[in-house]
Structures are given as structure tokens and as C-alpha cells.
Amino acid sequence: MAGTAATLALLIANPVILQAETTRIASEVPPVGEDIVDGIEDAHARLTVPVALHGKGPYQFLIDTGSQRTAVATRVAESLALASGPRVRIVSIAGISGVASARIEEMRFGEQTLTGLDVPLLDGRHIGADGIVGTDSLQDRRVLLDFDKNLIAIGDPQDLGGSSGFDIVVRARRKSGQLIIARAVIDGVKTSVVVDTGASHSIGNLALQRALRGRDRGSATIASVTGQTLAAQMGVATKLTIGKLQVTNVAIAFADTPAFRELDLHAKPALFLGMRELRAFRRVAIDFPTREVRFDVDEVRPIVNYVDHPSRIDQ
């Protein structure tokens, strides 16, 4: 029926905490070959990559392992005259809504070529980019974040170095296309963690906030890619432990977001781990085929500075 949202469920969870200080990394030209894509920082210290649609572009897309679906900015769809699709249901970090969709016949980034994609259309002002490459486009690939070189590499895990060079390997379970680390611990609290390359900072659910009582540092507002807003409480955890891996001074925005419920992560402590914490490492590899997350922890760098009371968190 016209005007009725389709049953397609989409989780997009790439919040950005505004007014947080970040460290800029200069972009450099990547080596030729493989599936290496030059990473460019957006205004919120997330990495975007150039994407060609129908042979045109490049457009800057966010590589977002916190989003189940690839999405395109409405202005890009209009400029390419993409065929319209049905309205689809979106579960974002700040709420549930219905949006229009469109058909992409060809999408290319690095050495990857995808065809026949039905994508939700979102306002580019809320995305902060021309689109999002979600986990639906990454299921048979490794996403390698090299913060020393400011590069994103997307390809077969063996073609991108295999298991060599990583000190810690963590197994994860798959849920709705995303990888969930089940045995993380935050200040003694067992916590499920989703590595979210589309998030500038980390977001925790209310179960984690209750378990870490007394950590609140002020209030904030989450603004979704759909334009919706949601109240949040800021807090800082002393230590995040994943296996032998430890990250200190973890900034967390606590919120009652439907994104956790969509992944069945609302009842027990859970966290979307954002780029602020990921940048503490030289490299992070997210292997979707083997359900593993790899960390290069040699010479762990200090986490970027954090403003205690950001007033707004953008999705």
C-alpha cells in the first residue's frame, strides 16, 4: 500500500559527539593494487572513502560497521536519477522511522564492485557524507583500519595480510550482519561490544549505565541520521578489557536507543565502540567471513582528548 513502510529493518548506528576535540591525521595516497582505499577524515574524525555510483563520482561514503545497510544521500540519488523504491523501516540510534529507497545498479569502491542494491535514502546533512557503506556490502570482506597510514583496506582477509602482524584476535558472534564481541569487560562489568567504525565516540545502553552507576558527567543530545533526537547522559569508564586488550578512559554516551533492542542487546550491558577508542591502536581488522576482530597493539597511542560535557551527539 502506498505510504506504508516496507518490512525491511535497517539499523544505522553511527553517532558523532560534537564539541569533542579530535586529532587530525593527514590523508596520503595509498599504494596501487589490492583493495586499499584512501581514508579521508570527515568533520567528526570518522573515515570516509571514495565511491563510484553508475560510473560517476567519486562520492564520499562512510565505512560503517555499525550499520546493517548501505545508504545513499537523497541529493546524490536525485543527481543520478536513481529508480525509486518502496518506503523502508529504519531503526536508527535515535528512533524508528520510514524513509524512501532507491535502486543502485552498480557501486564501486577500491576493487569492490556491487550490483543491484536497494538502498534507503537519507539526508546528507544528517549523514555527514554522501552515503554509508554498511555491513550488507562487507559480509565476505575484511575491513582494515590503518591509523598510521590513514588508510582503509577492504578485501579478502588473506589478500590483506592474513593473521600476521596482529597481537590480539577476538572471536565474535554474528547478529543481523554485525559482529558482536560477547566477552568484553568494562570496569568489571561483562559487556557485549559492537565495533562501530561509523561512530566518533562510543554509546552504551541503559543496562550498562546502571551497572556503572555514578559515572555520569553531564547530559547530551543524540541526533540521528534521520534527523530525530534522543537524550543521553555522558560518562567515562576507567578501563575496557577485551581478552588481553585494555583501553583506558573510555568516553560513553548512555542512551535508551532502539538500536540495541534491534540487535537484542537491550537487556544486558552493551556498547557500540566508536572511533575515539579504536584510534588508540595502530591497526584494527574486522573480518566478517571468519567473525574475528584483530588488533595491532604495538605502541598503543594515547586516546584523543575528550570534552567532559558535549551538548550534542550527531548520528
Residue frames as qw, qx, qy, qz and C-alpha x, y, z in Angstrom:
[[0.000, 0.890, 0.456, 0.000, 0.00, 0.00, 0.00],
 [0.363, 0.626, -0.049, 0.688, 1.33, 3.45, -0.88],
 [0.222, -0.731, 0.226, -0.604, 2.80, 5.32, 2.07],
 [0.882, -0.444, 0.086, -0.135, 3.29, 2.17, 4.15],
 [0.095, -0.728, 0.678, 0.031, 6.80, 1.30, 5.27],
 [0.792, 0.220, -0.557, -0.122, 8.17, -1.98, 3.97],
 [0.873, -0.484, -0.045, -0.039, 9.17, -4.69, 6.43],
 [0.703, 0.382, -0.300, 0.520, 12.88, -4.16, 5.74],
 [0.552, -0.818, -0.073, 0.147, 14.58, -3.36, 9.04],
 [0.571, 0.587, -0.194, 0.540, 17.66, -1.16, 8.91],
 [0.603, -0.720, -0.126, 0.320, 19.97, -0.40, 11.79],
 [0.471, 0.641, -0.125, 0.593, 22.18, 2.63, 11.38],
 [0.624, -0.749, -0.143, 0.168, 24.22, 3.40, 14.47],
 [0.652, 0.252, -0.045, 0.714, 26.93, 5.93, 13.66],
 [0.246, -0.936, -0.241, 0.067, 26.64, 8.66, 16.29],
 [0.522, 0.405, -0.158, 0.734, 29.08, 11.56, 16.36],
 [0.413, -0.732, -0.362, 0.403, 29.76, 13.54, 19.52],
 [0.310, 0.786, 0.067, 0.531, 30.09, 17.18, 18.58],
 [0.220, -0.886, 0.237, -0.334, 32.30, 19.59, 20.52],
 [0.878, -0.376, 0.218, 0.200, 34.76, 16.78, 21.23],
 [0.061, 0.824, -0.491, -0.277, 38.39, 17.53, 20.39],
 [0.959, 0.159, 0.221, 0.083, 39.97, 15.16, 17.88],
 [0.384, -0.565, 0.509, 0.524, 43.39, 14.67, 16.35],
 [0.671, 0.659, -0.085, -0.328, 43.59, 15.24, 12.61],
 [0.682, -0.213, 0.601, 0.359, 45.55, 12.75, 10.51],
 [0.250, 0.597, -0.379, -0.661, 46.82, 13.90, 7.13],
 [0.885, 0.326, 0.287, -0.169, 45.50, 11.88, 4.20],
 [0.166, -0.559, 0.676, 0.450, 48.04, 10.24, 1.92],
 [0.686, 0.371, -0.404, -0.479, 47.92, 8.47, -1.42],
 [0.843, -0.229, 0.463, -0.149, 47.53, 4.67, -0.92],
 [0.258, -0.332, 0.811, 0.407, 49.65, 2.06, -2.70],
 [0.595, 0.262, -0.401, -0.645, 48.35, 0.78, -6.01],
 [0.487, 0.065, -0.862, -0.127, 46.60, -2.59, -6.03],
 [0.106, -0.214, -0.867, 0.437, 44.75, -4.75, -3.54],
 [0.159, -0.729, -0.600, -0.287, 41.52, -3.23, -2.23],
 [0.394, -0.364, -0.320, 0.781, 43.16, -0.29, -0.49],
 [0.058, 0.819, 0.415, 0.393, 41.11, 2.88, -0.39],
 [0.264, 0.290, -0.275, 0.878, 42.43, 6.26, 0.72],
 [0.328, -0.647, -0.656, 0.209, 40.81, 7.22, 4.01],
 [0.082, 0.462, 0.009, 0.883, 39.69, 10.83, 4.45],
 [0.148, -0.329, -0.706, 0.609, 38.56, 12.16, 7.82],
 [0.096, -0.731, -0.485, -0.470, 35.18, 13.84, 8.00],
 [0.123, -0.701, 0.161, -0.684, 34.43, 16.66, 10.42],
 [0.739, -0.533, 0.185, -0.369, 33.98, 14.15, 13.27],
 [0.179, -0.590, 0.787, -0.007, 37.20, 12.11, 12.82],
 [0.833, 0.158, 0.516, -0.124, 35.45, 9.25, 11.03],
 [0.234, -0.328, 0.687, 0.605, 37.00, 7.82, 7.86],
 [0.687, 0.558, 0.234, -0.402, 35.23, 8.11, 4.52],
 [0.493, -0.145, 0.698, 0.498, 36.17, 6.53, 1.19],
 [0.330, 0.384, -0.326, -0.799, 35.56, 7.49, -2.46],
 [0.512, 0.255, 0.816, -0.086, 32.73, 5.53, -4.08],
 [0.171, 0.151, -0.529, -0.818, 31.57, 5.46, -7.72],
 [0.497, 0.369, 0.678, -0.397, 27.86, 5.02, -8.47],
 [0.664, 0.650, 0.367, -0.042, 26.82, 4.09, -12.01],
 [0.705, 0.304, 0.156, 0.622, 30.33, 5.05, -13.13],
 [0.067, 0.806, 0.040, 0.587, 30.03, 8.56, -11.71],
 [0.660, -0.725, -0.113, 0.163, 31.65, 10.25, -8.75],
 [0.446, -0.129, -0.835, 0.297, 33.66, 9.91, -6.66],
 [0.500, -0.683, -0.132, -0.516, 31.29, 10.34, -3.73],
 [0.093, 0.398, -0.741, 0.533, 32.50, 10.23, -0.13],
 [0.781, -0.347, -0.396, -0.337, 30.89, 7.33, 1.78],
 [0.402, -0.591, 0.568, -0.407, 31.28, 6.45, 5.43],
 [0.575, 0.093, -0.813, -0.006, 32.52, 2.89, 6.07],
 [0.476, -0.398, 0.332, -0.711, 30.19, 1.95, 8.91],
 [0.375, 0.024, -0.926, 0.046, 30.37, -1.45, 10.62],
 [0.155, 0.203, 0.683, -0.684, 27.59, -0.24, 12.93],
 [0.557, 0.341, -0.018, -0.757, 25.09, -0.02, 10.05],
 [0.662, 0.108, 0.741, -0.022, 23.36, -3.11, 8.70],
 [0.591, 0.638, 0.474, 0.138, 22.57, -1.48, 5.38],
 [0.376, 0.012, 0.274, 0.885, 24.24, 0.66, 2.74],
 [0.127, 0.830, 0.470, -0.273, 22.53, 4.04, 2.30],
 [0.416, 0.306, 0.303, 0.801, 22.74, 6.98, -0.10],
 [0.002, -0.403, -0.245, 0.882, 22.15, 10.69, 0.37],
 [0.447, 0.679, 0.544, -0.207, 18.94, 11.94, -1.25],
 [0.202, 0.849, -0.191, -0.449, 20.76, 14.64, -3.22],
 [0.162, -0.403, 0.821, 0.372, 23.07, 12.01, -4.77],
 [0.404, 0.321, 0.857, 0.014, 20.13, 9.80, -5.74],
 [0.363, 0.816, 0.305, -0.331, 18.40, 12.77, -7.36],
 [0.069, 0.761, -0.445, -0.467, 21.50, 13.83, -9.29],
 [0.125, -0.234, 0.917, 0.298, 21.86, 10.28, -10.68],
 [0.657, 0.066, -0.207, -0.722, 18.10, 9.90, -11.29],
 [0.006, -0.126, 0.983, -0.129, 18.09, 6.57, -9.43],
 [0.483, -0.314, -0.663, -0.477, 14.95, 4.48, -9.78],
 [0.425, -0.415, 0.363, -0.718, 12.64, 4.91, -6.80],
 [0.382, -0.074, -0.919, 0.061, 11.82, 2.01, -4.48],
 [0.506, -0.655, -0.520, -0.211, 9.32, 1.45, -1.63],
 [0.273, -0.759, 0.324, -0.494, 9.47, 3.16, 1.73],
 [0.723, 0.036, -0.644, 0.247, 11.57, 1.19, 4.22],
 [0.634, -0.759, -0.123, -0.085, 11.71, 0.98, 8.01],
 [0.451, 0.533, -0.463, 0.546, 14.81, 2.40, 9.66],
 [0.707, -0.662, -0.207, 0.138, 15.89, 1.68, 13.22],
 [0.388, 0.683, -0.273, 0.556, 18.39, 4.43, 13.92],
 [0.423, 0.016, -0.621, 0.660, 20.26, 5.33, 17.06],
 [0.115, 0.023, 0.327, -0.938, 17.57, 7.88, 17.98],
 [0.583, 0.259, 0.383, -0.668, 14.34, 6.28, 16.81],
 [0.430, 0.217, 0.841, 0.246, 12.32, 4.34, 14.26],
 [0.346, 0.609, 0.022, -0.714, 11.03, 5.92, 11.06],
 [0.731, 0.402, 0.526, 0.164, 10.18, 5.24, 7.41],
 [0.031, -0.672, 0.329, 0.663, 12.20, 6.65, 4.51],
 [0.753, 0.585, -0.095, -0.286, 12.23, 6.38, 0.72],
 [0.691, -0.300, 0.572, 0.325, 14.57, 3.98, -1.05],
 [0.500, 0.723, -0.289, -0.380, 16.23, 3.73, -4.47],
 [0.963, 0.113, 0.206, 0.128, 17.92, 1.18, -6.72],
 [0.064, -0.789, 0.531, 0.301, 21.68, 1.23, -7.38],
 [0.926, 0.357, -0.078, -0.093, 22.69, -0.90, -10.35],
 [0.805, 0.237, -0.268, 0.473, 26.44, -0.54, -9.78],
 [0.370, -0.910, 0.159, -0.096, 28.52, 0.64, -6.83],
 [0.837, 0.269, -0.253, 0.404, 32.32, 0.53, -6.80],
 [0.288, -0.904, 0.290, -0.127, 34.95, 1.31, -4.15],
 [0.399, -0.539, 0.724, 0.159, 38.56, 0.16, -4.34],
 [0.124, 0.191, -0.888, -0.400, 38.50, -3.17, -6.18],
 [0.250, 0.311, 0.857, -0.325, 34.95, -3.94, -4.99],
 [0.299, -0.027, -0.422, -0.855, 32.01, -3.83, -7.39],
 [0.242, 0.282, 0.833, -0.409, 28.47, -4.40, -6.11],
 [0.207, -0.114, -0.558, -0.795, 25.35, -4.59, -8.25],
 [0.471, -0.426, -0.652, -0.414, 21.60, -4.50, -7.72],
 [0.250, -0.165, -0.652, 0.696, 21.44, -2.74, -4.35],
 [0.256, -0.754, -0.451, -0.403, 18.20, -1.39, -2.86],
 [0.423, -0.003, -0.418, 0.804, 19.27, 1.43, -0.55],
 [0.159, -0.822, -0.481, 0.259, 17.47, 3.77, 1.88],
 [0.316, 0.617, 0.087, 0.716, 17.72, 7.48, 1.08],
 [0.484, -0.660, -0.363, 0.446, 18.88, 9.78, 3.87],
 [0.109, 0.990, 0.011, 0.085, 19.56, 13.49, 4.13],
 [0.729, 0.349, -0.267, 0.525, 23.27, 14.06, 3.52],
 [0.100, -0.711, 0.274, -0.640, 23.30, 16.79, 6.17],
 [0.774, -0.492, 0.224, -0.330, 22.44, 14.22, 8.82],
 [0.972, 0.086, -0.066, 0.207, 24.80, 11.53, 7.48],
 [0.323, -0.825, 0.334, 0.322, 27.74, 13.92, 7.21],
 [0.308, -0.279, 0.767, 0.489, 28.71, 12.21, 3.93],
 [0.451, 0.230, -0.459, -0.730, 27.32, 11.25, 0.52],
 [0.854, -0.081, -0.372, -0.354, 26.34, 7.83, 1.78],
 [0.561, -0.509, 0.606, -0.244, 27.12, 4.86, 4.02],
 [0.597, 0.256, -0.747, -0.139, 28.77, 1.54, 3.16],
 [0.698, -0.415, 0.326, -0.484, 27.08, -0.84, 5.61],
 [0.430, -0.342, 0.835, -0.037, 27.72, -4.42, 6.63],
 [0.804, 0.401, 0.386, -0.211, 25.43, -5.76, 3.89],
 [0.605, 0.765, -0.223, 0.000, 28.24, -4.78, 1.47],
 [0.025, 0.722, -0.658, 0.215, 31.03, -6.21, 3.65],
 [0.889, -0.268, 0.225, -0.296, 29.96, -9.74, 4.63],
 [0.962, 0.131, 0.043, 0.234, 32.71, -11.56, 2.69],
 [0.441, 0.708, -0.193, 0.517, 35.39, -8.95, 3.34],
 [0.582, -0.385, -0.334, 0.633, 37.91, -7.68, 5.86],
 [0.040, 0.947, 0.081, 0.309, 37.73, -4.02, 6.87],
 [0.730, -0.151, -0.203, 0.634, 41.23, -2.95, 7.86],
 [0.078, -0.987, -0.061, -0.128, 41.75, 0.41, 9.57],
 [0.736, 0.028, -0.131, 0.664, 45.39, 1.54, 9.45],
 [0.175, -0.958, -0.205, 0.098, 45.60, 4.70, 11.53],
 [0.534, -0.476, 0.292, 0.635, 49.35, 5.11, 10.96],
 [0.275, 0.039, 0.600, 0.750, 48.78, 5.46, 7.21],
 [0.385, 0.383, 0.239, -0.805, 45.21, 6.80, 7.42],
 [0.339, 0.174, -0.739, -0.556, 44.07, 4.04, 5.08],
 [0.763, 0.043, 0.452, -0.460, 41.05, 1.79, 4.89],
 [0.163, 0.284, -0.869, -0.372, 41.64, -1.54, 3.16],
 [0.754, 0.123, 0.348, -0.543, 38.65, -3.63, 2.11],
 [0.574, 0.424, -0.630, -0.306, 39.14, -7.08, 0.64],
 [0.908, -0.098, -0.406, -0.029, 39.83, -10.76, 1.23],
 [0.607, -0.769, 0.203, -0.011, 41.50, -11.28, 4.64],
 [0.855, -0.126, 0.291, 0.410, 44.32, -13.36, 3.14],
 [0.521, 0.622, 0.186, 0.554, 44.99, -10.76, 0.47],
 [0.110, -0.874, 0.088, -0.464, 45.28, -8.13, 3.18],
 [0.053, 0.622, -0.659, 0.419, 47.96, -9.87, 5.23],
 [0.697, -0.183, -0.693, -0.022, 46.06, -12.73, 6.83],
 [0.670, -0.693, -0.265, 0.037, 46.75, -13.11, 10.55],
 [0.685, 0.046, -0.169, 0.707, 50.28, -11.69, 10.51],
 [0.191, 0.362, -0.080, 0.909, 51.10, -8.53, 12.41],
 [0.514, -0.575, -0.134, -0.622, 48.20, -8.61, 14.88],
 [0.068, 0.330, -0.784, 0.521, 48.80, -9.20, 18.57],
 [0.348, 0.137, 0.733, -0.568, 45.24, -9.92, 19.69],
 [0.315, -0.112, -0.715, -0.613, 42.47, -11.84, 17.92],
 [0.359, 0.094, 0.621, -0.691, 38.94, -11.82, 19.36],
 [0.010, -0.279, -0.899, -0.338, 36.15, -14.10, 18.19],
 [0.336, 0.128, 0.187, -0.914, 32.72, -12.55, 17.69],
 [0.354, 0.381, 0.853, -0.048, 29.22, -13.81, 17.00],
 [0.009, -0.133, -0.478, -0.868, 27.11, -12.64, 14.07],
 [0.137, 0.581, 0.697, -0.398, 23.74, -10.95, 14.57],
 [0.367, 0.854, 0.323, -0.176, 21.81, -9.31, 11.72],
 [0.649, 0.671, -0.003, 0.357, 25.02, -8.96, 9.71],
 [0.043, -0.860, 0.355, -0.365, 27.04, -7.38, 12.51],
 [0.686, 0.096, -0.629, 0.353, 29.83, -8.83, 14.65],
 [0.516, -0.752, 0.051, -0.407, 29.28, -8.75, 18.41],
 [0.400, 0.329, -0.729, 0.448, 32.13, -9.36, 20.87],
 [0.676, -0.536, -0.397, -0.313, 30.49, -11.09, 23.80],
 [0.796, -0.378, -0.319, 0.348, 33.29, -11.29, 26.37],
 [0.260, 0.551, -0.174, 0.773, 34.36, -7.69, 26.86],
 [0.501, -0.592, -0.519, 0.359, 34.56, -6.22, 30.39],
 [0.110, 0.677, -0.003, 0.728, 34.12, -2.55, 31.31],
 [0.187, -0.497, 0.485, -0.695, 35.22, -1.72, 34.85],
 [0.200, -0.097, 0.912, -0.344, 34.37, -5.27, 35.94],
 [0.638, 0.359, 0.380, -0.565, 31.05, -5.42, 34.07],
 [0.441, 0.081, 0.804, 0.390, 30.69, -8.07, 31.35],
 [0.338, 0.658, 0.076, -0.668, 29.60, -6.19, 28.21],
 [0.684, 0.408, 0.535, 0.282, 28.70, -7.06, 24.61],
 [0.114, -0.663, 0.212, 0.709, 30.59, -4.83, 22.17],
 [0.670, 0.626, 0.365, 0.163, 29.92, -3.90, 18.54],
 [0.436, -0.302, 0.250, 0.810, 32.93, -2.35, 16.78],
 [0.318, 0.833, 0.447, -0.079, 31.38, 0.71, 15.10],
 [0.519, -0.023, 0.248, 0.818, 33.63, 2.44, 12.55],
 [0.055, 0.640, 0.425, 0.638, 30.88, 4.96, 11.82],
 [0.457, -0.841, -0.290, -0.012, 30.79, 6.32, 15.37],
 [0.257, 0.731, -0.352, 0.526, 33.14, 9.06, 16.54],
 [0.218, -0.403, 0.676, -0.577, 32.53, 8.08, 20.19],
 [0.228, -0.097, -0.969, 0.019, 31.02, 5.11, 21.99],
 [0.552, -0.296, -0.042, -0.778, 27.38, 4.63, 23.04],
 [0.081, 0.033, -0.953, 0.291, 26.24, 2.40, 25.88],
 [0.438, -0.476, -0.618, -0.447, 22.79, 1.08, 26.74],
 [0.456, -0.653, 0.132, -0.590, 20.91, 1.75, 29.96],
 [0.947, -0.286, -0.144, 0.031, 21.81, -1.67, 31.38],
 [0.697, 0.214, -0.235, 0.643, 25.48, -0.68, 31.16],
 [0.049, -0.619, 0.135, -0.772, 24.75, 2.71, 32.70],
 [0.745, -0.563, -0.024, -0.357, 23.01, 1.06, 35.66],
 [0.937, -0.122, -0.165, 0.284, 25.92, -1.35, 36.13],
 [0.542, 0.196, -0.144, 0.804, 28.41, 1.54, 36.02],
 [0.245, -0.882, -0.391, -0.097, 26.40, 3.72, 38.38],
 [0.430, -0.809, 0.002, 0.401, 27.92, 7.02, 39.43],
 [0.586, -0.059, 0.397, 0.704, 29.85, 7.59, 36.17],
 [0.291, 0.828, 0.434, 0.203, 27.63, 10.34, 34.71],
 [0.441, -0.213, 0.031, 0.871, 29.46, 13.51, 33.63],
 [0.198, 0.387, -0.018, -0.900, 26.62, 15.54, 32.14],
 [0.630, 0.488, 0.558, -0.231, 23.86, 15.43, 29.57],
 [0.067, -0.293, 0.597, 0.744, 23.88, 15.45, 25.76],
 [0.696, 0.443, 0.236, -0.514, 21.54, 15.03, 22.80],
 [0.456, -0.058, 0.788, 0.410, 21.84, 12.34, 20.13],
 [0.500, 0.571, -0.064, -0.648, 20.87, 13.48, 16.63],
 [0.747, 0.103, 0.650, 0.091, 20.11, 10.62, 14.23],
 [0.214, -0.080, 0.642, 0.732, 20.81, 10.26, 10.51],
 [0.027, 0.589, 0.753, 0.291, 17.03, 10.61, 10.16],
 [0.042, -0.527, -0.021, -0.849, 17.01, 13.98, 11.95],
 [0.683, -0.613, -0.351, -0.187, 15.50, 12.54, 15.13],
 [0.081, 0.607, -0.544, 0.574, 16.99, 13.41, 18.52],
 [0.815, -0.367, -0.449, -0.003, 17.40, 11.46, 21.76],
 [0.338, -0.847, 0.304, -0.274, 18.57, 12.45, 25.25],
 [0.847, 0.128, -0.427, 0.290, 21.81, 10.91, 26.52],
 [0.536, -0.828, 0.165, 0.012, 23.99, 11.00, 29.64],
 [0.549, 0.646, -0.484, 0.216, 27.75, 11.24, 29.28],
 [0.788, -0.573, 0.224, -0.025, 30.10, 9.11, 31.36],
 [0.370, 0.680, -0.631, 0.058, 33.69, 7.86, 31.45],
 [0.969, -0.244, -0.027, -0.016, 34.73, 4.28, 32.28],
 [0.386, -0.763, 0.488, 0.173, 38.19, 3.63, 33.65],
 [0.135, -0.411, 0.848, 0.306, 39.02, 0.53, 31.59],
 [0.861, 0.291, -0.036, -0.416, 37.67, -1.62, 28.76],
 [0.320, -0.424, 0.839, 0.117, 39.12, -5.14, 28.58],
 [0.866, 0.346, -0.090, -0.351, 38.74, -7.47, 25.57],
 [0.933, 0.136, -0.227, 0.243, 40.78, -10.61, 26.12],
 [0.677, -0.279, -0.114, 0.672, 44.32, -9.35, 26.80],
 [0.230, 0.490, 0.222, 0.811, 43.47, -5.98, 25.30],
 [0.259, -0.664, -0.499, 0.493, 42.90, -2.96, 27.56],
 [0.175, 0.563, 0.228, 0.775, 41.69, 0.54, 26.68],
 [0.283, -0.418, -0.533, 0.679, 41.57, 3.24, 29.35],
 [0.078, 0.403, 0.121, -0.904, 39.48, 6.38, 29.76],
 [0.100, 0.318, 0.828, 0.452, 36.50, 5.20, 27.68],
 [0.258, 0.159, 0.129, -0.944, 34.02, 8.01, 26.98],
 [0.021, 0.329, 0.931, 0.158, 30.44, 6.68, 26.77],
 [0.382, -0.080, -0.049, -0.919, 27.12, 8.31, 25.85],
 [0.125, 0.193, 0.945, -0.233, 24.38, 6.35, 27.65],
 [0.431, 0.131, -0.140, -0.882, 21.02, 6.32, 25.90],
 [0.586, 0.217, 0.726, -0.287, 17.80, 4.31, 25.62],
 [0.309, 0.464, -0.482, -0.676, 18.23, 3.76, 21.88],
 [0.892, 0.192, 0.211, -0.349, 16.19, 1.24, 19.84],
 [0.519, 0.611, -0.592, -0.077, 19.40, 0.23, 18.06],
 [0.121, -0.350, 0.881, -0.295, 20.30, -2.03, 21.00],
 [0.679, 0.140, 0.539, -0.478, 16.84, -3.60, 21.05],
 [0.734, 0.537, -0.219, -0.352, 17.04, -4.33, 17.31],
 [0.476, 0.473, -0.734, 0.102, 20.18, -6.41, 17.98],
 [0.828, -0.424, -0.354, -0.097, 18.68, -7.96, 21.15],
 [0.568, 0.153, -0.422, 0.690, 21.31, -6.15, 23.22],
 [0.237, -0.649, -0.031, -0.722, 18.99, -4.05, 25.40],
 [0.788, -0.542, -0.225, -0.185, 18.58, -6.31, 28.46],
 [0.816, -0.386, 0.000, 0.429, 22.26, -6.73, 29.37],
 [0.189, -0.807, 0.203, 0.521, 25.20, -4.26, 29.25],
 [0.714, 0.406, 0.409, 0.396, 26.22, -3.44, 25.66],
 [0.168, -0.750, 0.150, 0.622, 28.33, -0.86, 23.85],
 [0.683, 0.689, 0.123, 0.210, 28.86, 0.47, 20.34],
 [0.623, -0.493, 0.156, 0.586, 32.64, 1.01, 20.38],
 [0.400, 0.906, 0.123, -0.059, 33.50, 4.15, 18.40],
 [0.688, 0.580, -0.135, 0.416, 36.48, 5.62, 16.62],
 [0.211, -0.859, 0.331, -0.331, 37.79, 7.55, 19.63],
 [0.747, -0.448, 0.487, -0.062, 38.77, 4.27, 21.29],
 [0.912, 0.309, 0.211, 0.169, 39.72, 2.48, 18.06],
 [0.415, 0.836, -0.202, 0.295, 42.25, 5.19, 17.28],
 [0.536, -0.727, 0.425, -0.065, 44.23, 4.10, 20.33],
 [0.825, -0.091, 0.513, 0.220, 45.62, 1.29, 18.13],
 [0.114, -0.434, 0.571, 0.687, 47.85, 1.28, 15.07],
 [0.370, 0.059, -0.698, -0.610, 45.53, -1.06, 13.17],
 [0.553, 0.092, 0.659, -0.501, 42.18, -2.78, 13.61],
 [0.261, 0.104, -0.789, -0.547, 40.89, -5.51, 11.27],
 [0.635, 0.112, 0.469, -0.604, 37.25, -6.59, 11.25],
 [0.100, 0.175, -0.900, -0.387, 36.96, -9.96, 9.48],
 [0.688, 0.052, 0.117, -0.714, 33.35, -10.69, 8.60],
 [0.757, 0.189, -0.568, -0.262, 33.95, -14.12, 6.94],
 [0.560, 0.064, -0.754, 0.339, 35.75, -15.57, 9.99],
 [0.507, -0.774, -0.281, -0.256, 33.86, -13.49, 12.61],
 [0.716, -0.295, -0.205, 0.599, 37.10, -12.17, 14.11],
 [0.036, 0.986, -0.024, 0.158, 38.32, -8.74, 15.19],
 [0.818, 0.017, -0.132, 0.560, 42.10, -8.23, 15.18],
 [0.180, -0.983, 0.019, 0.014, 44.06, -5.54, 17.00],
 [0.679, 0.354, -0.251, 0.593, 47.63, -4.34, 16.46],
 [0.486, -0.856, -0.174, -0.004, 48.51, -3.12, 19.94],
 [0.713, -0.024, -0.051, 0.699, 52.21, -2.40, 19.43],
 [0.226, -0.020, -0.057, 0.972, 52.98, 1.09, 20.68],
 [0.063, -0.733, -0.674, -0.069, 49.40, 1.92, 21.65],
 [0.174, 0.358, 0.008, 0.917, 48.94, 5.68, 21.27],
 [0.080, 0.246, 0.568, -0.781, 47.10, 7.93, 23.76],
 [0.160, 0.655, 0.730, 0.112, 43.36, 8.29, 23.20],
 [0.151, 0.488, 0.188, 0.839, 42.38, 11.68, 21.79],
 [0.025, 0.002, 0.463, -0.886, 41.23, 14.40, 24.16],
 [0.195, -0.538, -0.797, -0.193, 37.64, 14.40, 25.38],
 [0.178, -0.341, 0.112, -0.916, 35.44, 17.33, 26.36],
 [0.048, 0.101, 0.882, -0.457, 33.54, 16.33, 29.51],
 [0.316, 0.519, 0.589, -0.533, 30.23, 17.96, 28.60],
 [0.028, 0.050, 0.629, 0.775, 29.42, 17.83, 24.88],
 [0.415, 0.249, 0.355, -0.800, 25.94, 19.20, 24.29],
 [0.761, 0.426, -0.018, -0.489, 25.06, 17.36, 21.08],
 [0.469, -0.219, 0.823, 0.233, 25.74, 13.97, 19.54],
 [0.575, 0.475, -0.230, -0.625, 25.15, 13.71, 15.81],
 [0.817, 0.084, 0.570, -0.015, 24.26, 10.41, 14.10]]
